[in-house]
Amino acid sequence: MPDKLAMPDHPDLPRLTAHAVRNRAGWNAYSTEYQRDHGQQLRPGGLFAFSHGSTLLTMCWALDQDHPSDRLVFPSFGLHRIDDEQMAEFQLSYGDWIRLFRANDFTIEDLIEPQPAVDATSTYRDAEDLAWSRRWPAESIWRCRRT
């Protein structure tokens, strides 16, 4: 678990935690311990914001494939850990995300699902992935406030 965040103690400065799933938080961002610890690090009114691959992306991307499909390959109910011998994917349904935030004293301010522009390019996604993410949300950005 990360150490307490070193932040100036100023009443006008909200504490911001932005551990993206792609970084250190990837292995435990979905656990109640992770949410609870971030809730304890943030004073009331503090912002908890992070991004991760969308639930829909997870449900459409088989672990043995290079790209997501236009078909569901995993069920929405019972999502948590999806793994094979080479990798593990952690994901929750949107309802489970909401319950997890509420159980740890967060109010959801926004769920942003960015759609790449037609002329967008990427250094880590190819044309097939970009085409998929123009039709369906590939990323979720949560903005939650500590109550």
PyMOL commands that place a pseudoatom at each C-alpha (Angstrom):
pseudoatom trace, name=CA, resn=MET, resi=1, chain=A, elem=C, hetatm=0, pos=[0.000, 0.000, 0.000]
pseudoatom trace, name=CA, resn=PRO, resi=2, chain=A, elem=C, hetatm=0, pos=[1.362, 3.446, -0.802]
pseudoatom trace, name=CA, resn=ASP, resi=3, chain=A, elem=C, hetatm=0, pos=[2.639, 5.577, 2.039]
pseudoatom trace, name=CA, resn=LYS, resi=4, chain=A, elem=C, hetatm=0, pos=[0.624, 8.582, 3.140]
pseudoatom trace, name=CA, resn=LEU, resi=5, chain=A, elem=C, hetatm=0, pos=[0.706, 11.286, 0.523]
pseudoatom trace, name=CA, resn=ALA, resi=6, chain=A, elem=C, hetatm=0, pos=[2.989, 14.196, 1.307]
pseudoatom trace, name=CA, resn=MET, resi=7, chain=A, elem=C, hetatm=0, pos=[0.732, 17.166, 0.649]
pseudoatom trace, name=CA, resn=PRO, resi=8, chain=A, elem=C, hetatm=0, pos=[0.803, 20.713, 2.028]
pseudoatom trace, name=CA, resn=ASP, resi=9, chain=A, elem=C, hetatm=0, pos=[-1.807, 21.237, 4.725]
pseudoatom trace, name=CA, resn=HIS, resi=10, chain=A, elem=C, hetatm=0, pos=[-3.684, 24.152, 3.253]
pseudoatom trace, name=CA, resn=PRO, resi=11, chain=A, elem=C, hetatm=0, pos=[-7.486, 24.451, 3.514]
pseudoatom trace, name=CA, resn=ASP, resi=12, chain=A, elem=C, hetatm=0, pos=[-7.872, 25.773, -0.052]
pseudoatom trace, name=CA, resn=LEU, resi=13, chain=A, elem=C, hetatm=0, pos=[-5.803, 23.002, -1.606]
pseudoatom trace, name=CA, resn=PRO, resi=14, chain=A, elem=C, hetatm=0, pos=[-7.787, 19.778, -2.184]
pseudoatom trace, name=CA, resn=ARG, resi=15, chain=A, elem=C, hetatm=0, pos=[-5.786, 16.614, -1.920]
pseudoatom trace, name=CA, resn=LEU, resi=16, chain=A, elem=C, hetatm=0, pos=[-5.554, 14.887, -5.250]
pseudoatom trace, name=CA, resn=THR, resi=17, chain=A, elem=C, hetatm=0, pos=[-4.818, 11.226, -5.729]
pseudoatom trace, name=CA, resn=ALA, resi=18, chain=A, elem=C, hetatm=0, pos=[-4.357, 10.151, -9.315]
pseudoatom trace, name=CA, resn=HIS, resi=19, chain=A, elem=C, hetatm=0, pos=[-2.980, 6.631, -9.248]
pseudoatom trace, name=CA, resn=ALA, resi=20, chain=A, elem=C, hetatm=0, pos=[-3.801, 5.351, -12.716]
pseudoatom trace, name=CA, resn=VAL, resi=21, chain=A, elem=C, hetatm=0, pos=[-4.383, 1.658, -13.083]
pseudoatom trace, name=CA, resn=ARG, resi=22, chain=A, elem=C, hetatm=0, pos=[-1.544, 1.600, -15.586]
pseudoatom trace, name=CA, resn=ASN, resi=23, chain=A, elem=C, hetatm=0, pos=[0.849, 2.576, -12.804]
pseudoatom trace, name=CA, resn=ARG, resi=24, chain=A, elem=C, hetatm=0, pos=[1.399, 1.338, -9.265]
pseudoatom trace, name=CA, resn=ALA, resi=25, chain=A, elem=C, hetatm=0, pos=[-2.276, 0.952, -8.461]
pseudoatom trace, name=CA, resn=GLY, resi=26, chain=A, elem=C, hetatm=0, pos=[-2.958, -1.563, -11.206]
pseudoatom trace, name=CA, resn=TRP, resi=27, chain=A, elem=C, hetatm=0, pos=[-2.685, -4.595, -9.000]
pseudoatom trace, name=CA, resn=ASN, resi=28, chain=A, elem=C, hetatm=0, pos=[-5.013, -3.424, -6.259]
pseudoatom trace, name=CA, resn=ALA, resi=29, chain=A, elem=C, hetatm=0, pos=[-7.074, -0.435, -7.401]
pseudoatom trace, name=CA, resn=TYR, resi=30, chain=A, elem=C, hetatm=0, pos=[-10.258, -2.478, -7.177]
pseudoatom trace, name=CA, resn=SER, resi=31, chain=A, elem=C, hetatm=0, pos=[-9.831, -3.667, -3.618]
pseudoatom trace, name=CA, resn=THR, resi=32, chain=A, elem=C, hetatm=0, pos=[-11.780, -2.243, -0.723]
pseudoatom trace, name=CA, resn=GLU, resi=33, chain=A, elem=C, hetatm=0, pos=[-8.452, -1.752, 1.112]
pseudoatom trace, name=CA, resn=TYR, resi=34, chain=A, elem=C, hetatm=0, pos=[-7.181, 0.513, -1.678]
pseudoatom trace, name=CA, resn=GLN, resi=35, chain=A, elem=C, hetatm=0, pos=[-10.373, 2.578, -1.654]
pseudoatom trace, name=CA, resn=ARG, resi=36, chain=A, elem=C, hetatm=0, pos=[-10.471, 2.726, 2.143]
pseudoatom trace, name=CA, resn=ASP, resi=37, chain=A, elem=C, hetatm=0, pos=[-6.813, 3.807, 2.402]
pseudoatom trace, name=CA, resn=HIS, resi=38, chain=A, elem=C, hetatm=0, pos=[-7.307, 6.561, -0.170]
pseudoatom trace, name=CA, resn=GLY, resi=39, chain=A, elem=C, hetatm=0, pos=[-10.403, 7.671, 1.703]
pseudoatom trace, name=CA, resn=GLN, resi=40, chain=A, elem=C, hetatm=0, pos=[-8.361, 7.961, 4.885]
pseudoatom trace, name=CA, resn=GLN, resi=41, chain=A, elem=C, hetatm=0, pos=[-5.627, 9.955, 3.111]
pseudoatom trace, name=CA, resn=LEU, resi=42, chain=A, elem=C, hetatm=0, pos=[-8.091, 12.488, 1.775]
pseudoatom trace, name=CA, resn=ARG, resi=43, chain=A, elem=C, hetatm=0, pos=[-9.757, 15.009, 4.032]
pseudoatom trace, name=CA, resn=PRO, resi=44, chain=A, elem=C, hetatm=0, pos=[-13.469, 15.646, 3.419]
pseudoatom trace, name=CA, resn=GLY, resi=45, chain=A, elem=C, hetatm=0, pos=[-13.825, 17.392, 0.084]
pseudoatom trace, name=CA, resn=GLY, resi=46, chain=A, elem=C, hetatm=0, pos=[-10.617, 15.833, -1.298]
pseudoatom trace, name=CA, resn=LEU, resi=47, chain=A, elem=C, hetatm=0, pos=[-10.618, 14.595, -4.891]
pseudoatom trace, name=CA, resn=PHE, resi=48, chain=A, elem=C, hetatm=0, pos=[-9.893, 10.992, -5.859]
pseudoatom trace, name=CA, resn=ALA, resi=49, chain=A, elem=C, hetatm=0, pos=[-9.452, 10.743, -9.636]
pseudoatom trace, name=CA, resn=PHE, resi=50, chain=A, elem=C, hetatm=0, pos=[-8.097, 7.883, -11.721]
pseudoatom trace, name=CA, resn=SER, resi=51, chain=A, elem=C, hetatm=0, pos=[-8.437, 6.263, -15.109]
pseudoatom trace, name=CA, resn=HIS, resi=52, chain=A, elem=C, hetatm=0, pos=[-8.530, 2.652, -16.190]
pseudoatom trace, name=CA, resn=GLY, resi=53, chain=A, elem=C, hetatm=0, pos=[-9.677, 0.497, -19.082]
pseudoatom trace, name=CA, resn=SER, resi=54, chain=A, elem=C, hetatm=0, pos=[-13.475, 0.501, -19.240]
pseudoatom trace, name=CA, resn=THR, resi=55, chain=A, elem=C, hetatm=0, pos=[-15.642, -2.352, -18.047]
pseudoatom trace, name=CA, resn=LEU, resi=56, chain=A, elem=C, hetatm=0, pos=[-16.950, -2.763, -21.591]
pseudoatom trace, name=CA, resn=LEU, resi=57, chain=A, elem=C, hetatm=0, pos=[-13.411, -3.018, -22.974]
pseudoatom trace, name=CA, resn=THR, resi=58, chain=A, elem=C, hetatm=0, pos=[-12.635, -5.783, -20.484]
pseudoatom trace, name=CA, resn=MET, resi=59, chain=A, elem=C, hetatm=0, pos=[-15.811, -7.679, -21.364]
pseudoatom trace, name=CA, resn=CYS, resi=60, chain=A, elem=C, hetatm=0, pos=[-14.952, -7.524, -25.097]
pseudoatom trace, name=CA, resn=TRP, resi=61, chain=A, elem=C, hetatm=0, pos=[-11.236, -8.359, -24.960]
pseudoatom trace, name=CA, resn=ALA, resi=62, chain=A, elem=C, hetatm=0, pos=[-10.311, -12.029, -24.661]
pseudoatom trace, name=CA, resn=LEU, resi=63, chain=A, elem=C, hetatm=0, pos=[-6.976, -12.529, -22.910]
pseudoatom trace, name=CA, resn=ASP, resi=64, chain=A, elem=C, hetatm=0, pos=[-5.582, -14.529, -25.830]
pseudoatom trace, name=CA, resn=GLN, resi=65, chain=A, elem=C, hetatm=0, pos=[-6.400, -11.827, -28.412]
pseudoatom trace, name=CA, resn=ASP, resi=66, chain=A, elem=C, hetatm=0, pos=[-4.472, -8.734, -29.509]
pseudoatom trace, name=CA, resn=HIS, resi=67, chain=A, elem=C, hetatm=0, pos=[-7.575, -6.541, -29.890]
pseudoatom trace, name=CA, resn=PRO, resi=68, chain=A, elem=C, hetatm=0, pos=[-11.024, -6.215, -28.371]
pseudoatom trace, name=CA, resn=SER, resi=69, chain=A, elem=C, hetatm=0, pos=[-13.929, -7.801, -30.224]
pseudoatom trace, name=CA, resn=ASP, resi=70, chain=A, elem=C, hetatm=0, pos=[-17.278, -6.308, -31.142]
pseudoatom trace, name=CA, resn=ARG, resi=71, chain=A, elem=C, hetatm=0, pos=[-18.816, -9.165, -29.103]
pseudoatom trace, name=CA, resn=LEU, resi=72, chain=A, elem=C, hetatm=0, pos=[-18.913, -9.760, -25.370]
pseudoatom trace, name=CA, resn=VAL, resi=73, chain=A, elem=C, hetatm=0, pos=[-16.494, -12.495, -24.279]
pseudoatom trace, name=CA, resn=PHE, resi=74, chain=A, elem=C, hetatm=0, pos=[-16.865, -12.119, -20.494]
pseudoatom trace, name=CA, resn=PRO, resi=75, chain=A, elem=C, hetatm=0, pos=[-20.072, -11.729, -18.465]
pseudoatom trace, name=CA, resn=SER, resi=76, chain=A, elem=C, hetatm=0, pos=[-20.782, -8.483, -16.643]
pseudoatom trace, name=CA, resn=PHE, resi=77, chain=A, elem=C, hetatm=0, pos=[-21.907, -10.226, -13.466]
pseudoatom trace, name=CA, resn=GLY, resi=78, chain=A, elem=C, hetatm=0, pos=[-19.139, -11.592, -11.285]
pseudoatom trace, name=CA, resn=LEU, resi=79, chain=A, elem=C, hetatm=0, pos=[-16.327, -9.573, -12.840]
pseudoatom trace, name=CA, resn=HIS, resi=80, chain=A, elem=C, hetatm=0, pos=[-13.331, -9.109, -10.592]
pseudoatom trace, name=CA, resn=ARG, resi=81, chain=A, elem=C, hetatm=0, pos=[-10.263, -11.055, -11.614]
pseudoatom trace, name=CA, resn=ILE, resi=82, chain=A, elem=C, hetatm=0, pos=[-9.914, -12.509, -15.098]
pseudoatom trace, name=CA, resn=ASP, resi=83, chain=A, elem=C, hetatm=0, pos=[-6.678, -14.358, -15.675]
pseudoatom trace, name=CA, resn=ASP, resi=84, chain=A, elem=C, hetatm=0, pos=[-4.772, -17.014, -17.502]
pseudoatom trace, name=CA, resn=GLU, resi=85, chain=A, elem=C, hetatm=0, pos=[-1.181, -18.183, -17.097]
pseudoatom trace, name=CA, resn=GLN, resi=86, chain=A, elem=C, hetatm=0, pos=[0.309, -14.994, -18.574]
pseudoatom trace, name=CA, resn=MET, resi=87, chain=A, elem=C, hetatm=0, pos=[-1.684, -12.070, -17.225]
pseudoatom trace, name=CA, resn=ALA, resi=88, chain=A, elem=C, hetatm=0, pos=[-4.499, -10.990, -14.950]
pseudoatom trace, name=CA, resn=GLU, resi=89, chain=A, elem=C, hetatm=0, pos=[-7.103, -8.304, -15.542]
pseudoatom trace, name=CA, resn=PHE, resi=90, chain=A, elem=C, hetatm=0, pos=[-9.010, -6.736, -12.658]
pseudoatom trace, name=CA, resn=GLN, resi=91, chain=A, elem=C, hetatm=0, pos=[-12.370, -5.124, -13.320]
pseudoatom trace, name=CA, resn=LEU, resi=92, chain=A, elem=C, hetatm=0, pos=[-15.722, -4.400, -11.701]
pseudoatom trace, name=CA, resn=SER, resi=93, chain=A, elem=C, hetatm=0, pos=[-19.156, -3.835, -13.159]
pseudoatom trace, name=CA, resn=TYR, resi=94, chain=A, elem=C, hetatm=0, pos=[-20.320, -0.213, -13.044]
pseudoatom trace, name=CA, resn=GLY, resi=95, chain=A, elem=C, hetatm=0, pos=[-22.748, -1.058, -10.235]
pseudoatom trace, name=CA, resn=ASP, resi=96, chain=A, elem=C, hetatm=0, pos=[-19.933, -2.649, -8.204]
pseudoatom trace, name=CA, resn=TRP, resi=97, chain=A, elem=C, hetatm=0, pos=[-17.763, 0.456, -8.753]
pseudoatom trace, name=CA, resn=ILE, resi=98, chain=A, elem=C, hetatm=0, pos=[-20.556, 2.678, -7.440]
pseudoatom trace, name=CA, resn=ARG, resi=99, chain=A, elem=C, hetatm=0, pos=[-21.122, 0.465, -4.377]
pseudoatom trace, name=CA, resn=LEU, resi=100, chain=A, elem=C, hetatm=0, pos=[-17.361, 0.375, -3.685]
pseudoatom trace, name=CA, resn=PHE, resi=101, chain=A, elem=C, hetatm=0, pos=[-17.079, 4.181, -3.808]
pseudoatom trace, name=CA, resn=ARG, resi=102, chain=A, elem=C, hetatm=0, pos=[-20.142, 4.655, -1.570]
pseudoatom trace, name=CA, resn=ALA, resi=103, chain=A, elem=C, hetatm=0, pos=[-18.939, 2.070, 0.951]
pseudoatom trace, name=CA, resn=ASN, resi=104, chain=A, elem=C, hetatm=0, pos=[-15.698, 4.061, 1.304]
pseudoatom trace, name=CA, resn=ASP, resi=105, chain=A, elem=C, hetatm=0, pos=[-17.266, 7.518, 1.701]
pseudoatom trace, name=CA, resn=PHE, resi=106, chain=A, elem=C, hetatm=0, pos=[-16.842, 8.803, -1.841]
pseudoatom trace, name=CA, resn=THR, resi=107, chain=A, elem=C, hetatm=0, pos=[-19.414, 10.722, -3.860]
pseudoatom trace, name=CA, resn=ILE, resi=108, chain=A, elem=C, hetatm=0, pos=[-19.139, 10.253, -7.608]
pseudoatom trace, name=CA, resn=GLU, resi=109, chain=A, elem=C, hetatm=0, pos=[-18.854, 13.594, -9.405]
pseudoatom trace, name=CA, resn=ASP, resi=110, chain=A, elem=C, hetatm=0, pos=[-18.258, 12.299, -12.892]
pseudoatom trace, name=CA, resn=LEU, resi=111, chain=A, elem=C, hetatm=0, pos=[-17.503, 9.278, -15.032]
pseudoatom trace, name=CA, resn=ILE, resi=112, chain=A, elem=C, hetatm=0, pos=[-15.786, 10.413, -18.213]
pseudoatom trace, name=CA, resn=GLU, resi=113, chain=A, elem=C, hetatm=0, pos=[-15.568, 8.027, -21.159]
pseudoatom trace, name=CA, resn=PRO, resi=114, chain=A, elem=C, hetatm=0, pos=[-13.396, 9.815, -23.730]
pseudoatom trace, name=CA, resn=GLN, resi=115, chain=A, elem=C, hetatm=0, pos=[-13.923, 9.150, -27.425]
pseudoatom trace, name=CA, resn=PRO, resi=116, chain=A, elem=C, hetatm=0, pos=[-10.891, 9.671, -29.666]
pseudoatom trace, name=CA, resn=ALA, resi=117, chain=A, elem=C, hetatm=0, pos=[-11.306, 12.147, -32.498]
pseudoatom trace, name=CA, resn=VAL, resi=118, chain=A, elem=C, hetatm=0, pos=[-11.402, 10.783, -36.037]
pseudoatom trace, name=CA, resn=ASP, resi=119, chain=A, elem=C, hetatm=0, pos=[-7.899, 12.131, -36.708]
pseudoatom trace, name=CA, resn=ALA, resi=120, chain=A, elem=C, hetatm=0, pos=[-6.447, 11.037, -33.340]
pseudoatom trace, name=CA, resn=THR, resi=121, chain=A, elem=C, hetatm=0, pos=[-3.209, 9.080, -33.318]
pseudoatom trace, name=CA, resn=SER, resi=122, chain=A, elem=C, hetatm=0, pos=[-1.604, 7.042, -30.588]
pseudoatom trace, name=CA, resn=THR, resi=123, chain=A, elem=C, hetatm=0, pos=[1.861, 5.782, -29.757]
pseudoatom trace, name=CA, resn=TYR, resi=124, chain=A, elem=C, hetatm=0, pos=[0.467, 2.724, -27.964]
pseudoatom trace, name=CA, resn=ARG, resi=125, chain=A, elem=C, hetatm=0, pos=[-2.791, 1.897, -29.811]
pseudoatom trace, name=CA, resn=ASP, resi=126, chain=A, elem=C, hetatm=0, pos=[-3.038, 0.829, -33.432]
pseudoatom trace, name=CA, resn=ALA, resi=127, chain=A, elem=C, hetatm=0, pos=[-5.725, 1.725, -35.971]
pseudoatom trace, name=CA, resn=GLU, resi=128, chain=A, elem=C, hetatm=0, pos=[-7.905, -1.269, -35.030]
pseudoatom trace, name=CA, resn=ASP, resi=129, chain=A, elem=C, hetatm=0, pos=[-7.934, -0.302, -31.336]
pseudoatom trace, name=CA, resn=LEU, resi=130, chain=A, elem=C, hetatm=0, pos=[-8.646, 3.335, -32.181]
pseudoatom trace, name=CA, resn=ALA, resi=131, chain=A, elem=C, hetatm=0, pos=[-11.550, 2.312, -34.414]
pseudoatom trace, name=CA, resn=TRP, resi=132, chain=A, elem=C, hetatm=0, pos=[-12.985, 0.205, -31.567]
pseudoatom trace, name=CA, resn=SER, resi=133, chain=A, elem=C, hetatm=0, pos=[-12.654, 3.062, -29.070]
pseudoatom trace, name=CA, resn=ARG, resi=134, chain=A, elem=C, hetatm=0, pos=[-14.453, 5.451, -31.417]
pseudoatom trace, name=CA, resn=ARG, resi=135, chain=A, elem=C, hetatm=0, pos=[-17.514, 3.151, -31.214]
pseudoatom trace, name=CA, resn=TRP, resi=136, chain=A, elem=C, hetatm=0, pos=[-17.387, 2.155, -27.524]
pseudoatom trace, name=CA, resn=PRO, resi=137, chain=A, elem=C, hetatm=0, pos=[-15.676, 3.574, -24.423]
pseudoatom trace, name=CA, resn=ALA, resi=138, chain=A, elem=C, hetatm=0, pos=[-12.226, 2.044, -23.973]
pseudoatom trace, name=CA, resn=GLU, resi=139, chain=A, elem=C, hetatm=0, pos=[-11.317, 4.151, -20.945]
pseudoatom trace, name=CA, resn=SER, resi=140, chain=A, elem=C, hetatm=0, pos=[-13.105, 5.282, -17.799]
pseudoatom trace, name=CA, resn=ILE, resi=141, chain=A, elem=C, hetatm=0, pos=[-12.013, 8.331, -15.826]
pseudoatom trace, name=CA, resn=TRP, resi=142, chain=A, elem=C, hetatm=0, pos=[-13.627, 8.530, -12.395]
pseudoatom trace, name=CA, resn=ARG, resi=143, chain=A, elem=C, hetatm=0, pos=[-13.857, 11.751, -10.368]
pseudoatom trace, name=CA, resn=CYS, resi=144, chain=A, elem=C, hetatm=0, pos=[-14.941, 11.111, -6.797]
pseudoatom trace, name=CA, resn=ARG, resi=145, chain=A, elem=C, hetatm=0, pos=[-15.080, 13.429, -3.809]
pseudoatom trace, name=CA, resn=ARG, resi=146, chain=A, elem=C, hetatm=0, pos=[-14.415, 12.371, -0.206]
pseudoatom trace, name=CA, resn=THR, resi=147, chain=A, elem=C, hetatm=0, pos=[-17.501, 13.026, 1.922]
for i in range(1, 147): cmd.bond("trace and resi %d" % i, "trace and resi %d" % (i + 1))
show_as sticks, trace
zoom trace
